[in-house]
C-alpha cells in the first residue's frame, strides 16, 4: 500500500480562516492509520489565488485532492476514501 500524503496549508489566509484548528490531525492521523498516512505542513498550497473571495479556506490536500473549507471531519472522510481505494 502506498503512503497517503496529507498537506495542511498554514498560509496566512488559511490560518486566519481556521487551519490552526486542523493541527489536531497531526495527533489523530498517526494514531488511527499508523504509517499508512503522513501529515505534512505546507506554507501555502496556492489555492487562494484561484479563489478570488478566499471564502473556501482553509485548504488541505489529501494525495493531491484539494479539500476546501477543510474540517477535521472532511479530511478524515477523504483519507478513509483513499485508504479504501488503496486496499
Secondary structure, 3 states (H helix, E strand, C coil): CCCEEEEEECCHHHHHCCHHHHHHHHHHHHHHHHHHEEEEEECCCCCHHHCCCCCCCCCEEECCEEECCCCHHHHHHHHHHHHHHHC
